[in-house]
Amino acid sequence: MESQSVIICRCEEVDLKQLLETAERFSCSSRELKLRSRAGMGYCGGRTCRLLVDSIVQQLTDTQTSNEIPLKHQPPVRPVTFQNLGGGLS
């Protein structure tokens, strides 16, 4: 199927086929699917694919509402050296 080669998470290069196979194999929640596939764990922190991952799980489990905590997105985190934090102590 051509449509299953669609990239869902551009940051981690996770495609729809991989997400569907993982979700069906492990009966994943959205959070577990994210952890198993790394979708939503890239540079953007899930801002582009979080809703798609949630909707994939909803379609496979036929649930409209869930008691689980929904996925959230976080701003990218960049490492900062102690020198930058401390003002350059030598």
C-alpha positions in Angstrom: 0.0 0.0 0.0 1.4 3.3 -1.1 -0.4 5.3 1.6 1.4 3.5 4.4 4.8 4.8 3.4 3.7 8.3 4.5 6.1 9.9 7.0 4.2 10.8 10.2 7.1 12.0 12.4 9.6 13.9 10.2 12.1 14.4 13.0 12.5 10.7 13.7 11.5 9.5 10.2 8.7 7.3 11.5 6.2 6.2 8.8 2.6 5.2 9.1 3.4 1.6 8.4 5.8 1.4 11.3 3.2 3.0 13.6 0.4 0.7 12.5 2.5 -2.4 12.9 3.8 -1.4 16.3 0.3 -0.4 17.6 -1.3 -3.7 16.4 1.6 -5.9 17.7 1.7 -4.4 21.2 -1.9 -3.0 21.6 -0.3 0.3 22.4 -1.6 3.4 24.1 -0.5 6.7 22.5 2.2 7.1 25.1 3.5 3.5 24.6 3.4 3.9 20.8 5.5 7.1 21.2 8.1 5.3 23.4 8.3 2.2 21.1 8.5 4.1 17.8 10.2 7.4 18.9 7.4 9.3 17.0 7.1 12.7 18.7 10.5 12.5 20.4 12.5 14.4 17.8 13.6 18.0 17.5 10.1 19.5 17.5 9.0 17.5 20.6 5.8 16.2 19.0 4.3 19.5 17.8 3.9 18.1 14.2 2.9 14.5 14.8 1.3 14.2 18.3 -2.3 14.6 17.0 -1.6 12.0 14.3 -0.2 9.5 16.7 -3.2 10.0 19.0 -5.7 9.5 16.1 -3.9 6.4 14.9 -4.4 4.8 18.3 -8.0 6.0 18.5 -8.8 4.4 15.1 -7.2 1.1 16.0 -8.8 0.8 19.4 -12.2 2.3 18.3 -12.3 4.7 21.3 -13.4 8.3 21.2 -12.4 9.2 24.7 -9.7 7.8 26.9 -8.8 7.9 30.6 -5.1 8.0 29.8 -3.2 11.3 29.9 -2.9 12.6 26.3 0.5 13.1 24.7 1.9 16.6 25.1 4.5 18.5 23.2 7.5 20.1 24.7 9.8 22.8 23.4 13.2 21.6 22.2 15.8 21.4 25.0 19.3 22.3 24.2 22.4 21.6 26.4 23.9 24.5 28.2 27.5 24.4 29.6 28.2 25.3 33.2 30.5 28.1 31.9 27.5 29.7 30.2 25.4 29.4 33.3 28.1 30.5 35.8 29.5 33.4 33.9 32.8 31.9 32.9 34.5 31.0 36.3 38.0 29.8 35.7 
